């Protein structure tokens, strides 16, 4: 099992334990590229969860989809092996990301700058 697959497995366990509704969109000729790994509904709130491992960062398209979710009023998280223990707290506190959008946008801006510098 790949490191990212292990993160996804743990996210599934947490979502199930917390009673969340979730789907994992399959990207193919008919799907939407860049969609988060998990589309979640918890207590009426829409949440996108992108899983990464080994310091991986969202691609530009994944980043754009996460940003679109936040701008539409939902929450979006990038979860990895280092922060997976925070997922229950993030899902259990209403509007956690919404109340701190400035910091989330700064994080997205930092990721975008890193991607731009890596891509030359």
N, C-alpha and C positions, 0 to 999 in steps of 0.2 A: 504494500500500500504506500502510495506517495505521501510526502509530508502534507501536501494540501488536502489529499483525500482523508487523512487523519483529522485535520481541522474540520472538514465538512462532516465527518462522522460524529464528532463531538458536538458540533452545532446542531445536528439533527436530534441528538440525544437531549440537549438542553431545550430545544423548541418543543419536543414531544413532552418532556417532563413539565414544562410550563403551560401546556395546553394551548399552544399557539397553532393557528392554521398556517400551513406553509406549502409552497410548491417550489420545485427546482426547475426553472425553465430550461428546455433543451434547445440549444441553438442549432438550427439546420436551415435548409432552404426556405422554410416557412416561419422560422422563429425570428426573434429580435436580437441581433448581435449586441453584445455589451451589457445585456441584462445582468443584474446581480445573481449570484449563485442561489440565493434564497429570496423569495418574495413572501413576506410574512404579514399576517394580521394578528394583532394582539390588542385586546380591549378596544377594538374599533380603530386602531392606528395602523397605517400602512408603513411597512419597514422593508428596506432592501438591505441584504447582508451579502457582502462580497468576502470570500475567504481567500486568504493568501498564506504562504508559508515561506520560511527562510528569507525573510526580509523583502519578499515580493511586494510590488506596488501595483495598484490598478492601472490598466492600460488607459490611454486617452479616452477611448470609447466607454470603458467601464466607469471612469471618473465622471464623464459627462452624464451617464445614466444615473449615477449616485447623486450628482449635483441636481439633476432634474427632479428626482424624488424629493429632495429637500426643498427645492423651490416650489414644488406643488403642495407642500405642507406635510409631507411624510418625514420619516427618519431614515437615515442611511448610515451604515457602519462598515468599516473594513475590519474583519476579525482575523487574527492570526494566532499562532501557538503562544505568543507572549501575552495577549490580552483577552484570550477566550474566557478567562474566569470572570471578566466584567460583563459578559453578555447577559446573564440573568438580571443584573442590576440595570443595565441599559434597557432591557425589555420590560422590566417591572416598574419603572418609574415613569409615570405619564409625562410626555413632552420633554423627556430628558434632553434630547438633542435640540428640540425646538427652543428651549430656554437658553441654549448656549450656541446659537447658530454662528455668532461671530467667530468663536474658536474653531468650529467645524469648517467655516469658509477659509479661515487662515490655514488650517491643515490642508484643505484641498488646494489652496494657492501654492503652498509649499511643495506638495506632491507634483503639481503641474510644473513648477519651476525646475524641480529635480528631473522630471521627464524630459523637458525641453533641453536642459543642459546635457543629459545623457544622449539625446537624439541628435545633438549637434546643432 
